[in-house]
Amino acid sequence: MKRYEMIIAKHKASQLAKLDSAAAAIRASAARHGVSIGFHGSYAHGCTGATSDLDVIVLDKDSPPATERFLDEIDDIGVSLGVSIDVSNEMDAEHLTKGMIH
């Protein structure tokens, strides 16, 4: 393996570790707030790269106050872990709920 390939692999592994930590924190936050979520995109499909973000979809059709508190927590999680988190709502992204969410 060439030096640049090793560097890229190291960055990719580092980013995946950050994404795993963020996903765990988001799952815990969703459980605390009673919000149903799913992950989609590269993280859900196991093909993340050195610059991948975390794609989250909120599966609650209604948007209770708990969802707003959950969304605030997601922002804090992303900032604290240095991860970009992209949040969608099921109502705005129904195409994602048809077998694409993990």
N, C-alpha and C positions, 0 to 999 in steps of 0.2 A: 504494500500500500504506500502510495506517495505521501509526502508530507502534507500537502494541501488536502488530500482525501482524509487524512487522520484529523486534521483541524476541523474539517466539515463534520466528520463523524462525531467529534467531541462536542461541537456546538449543537448538533442534532440531539445527542443524548442529554445534554444539559437542558435544552428546551423541553424535551419529553418529560424530564423529571419535574420541571416547573409546571407543565400542563397536568401531570398526574397529581401534584399537590393541589393545584387550583381546582381540579375536578373533584377531589376528595372534599375539599372545603366547601365547594358549591353543593355537593350532595348533602353534606351535613347541614348547611344552611337551609336548603330546601326542606329537609325533614323537620327541622325546628319550626319552620314557618308553615308547614303543611302545603307546600307548593309542589306540584308535579312537574318534573323536568325531563329532558332528554338531551343527549349530545348528538351532533351530526358533524359532517365535514371530515377533515383529515384526521382529527383525533379519534373520532368514533370508528373510522375505517382503518386505523392503525398505520397511517402513512404520513406521519408528521415530518416536518423538516425543521431546519434551524430557525425559521422565522414564522412557524405556524402559530395561529391563534387558537382559541378555544371557542367553538360554536355551541351555544346553549339555546334550547327552545323551551319556553314556558308552556306547559300543556294545559293550563287552566283557562278555559274559555272565558270565564268571568275573571275579573281582575280585583280580587279582594284586597283590603288594606295590607294583608300579610304579604301579598305579591310585591307591593311597593317597597316594603321593608326588606324583602329578599333581594330585590333589584339593587337597593342601596348597598347591601352587603356584598353583592357580586362586584360592584365597583371597587369597594375596599379590598376585596380579595385580589382582584387584578392588579391594583396598584401595589399592594404589599408584596406580591410575588413577581412582579414585573412581567405579567402576562396580559396580552390583549384578549379581551373577552367580548365576543359578539353575541348579543342576546336578541332572539326573535320571539315573537308571540305566535302561538298556534293559529290565531285568527288571521295573522298577516302572512303566514307561511304554511298553509294547509298541505302543500305539496311535500313538505318535509315529514309529515306525520304518516305518510303511507309507506311504511316499511323501511324508511331510511334512518330512523332514530335508534340509537343504541343506549 
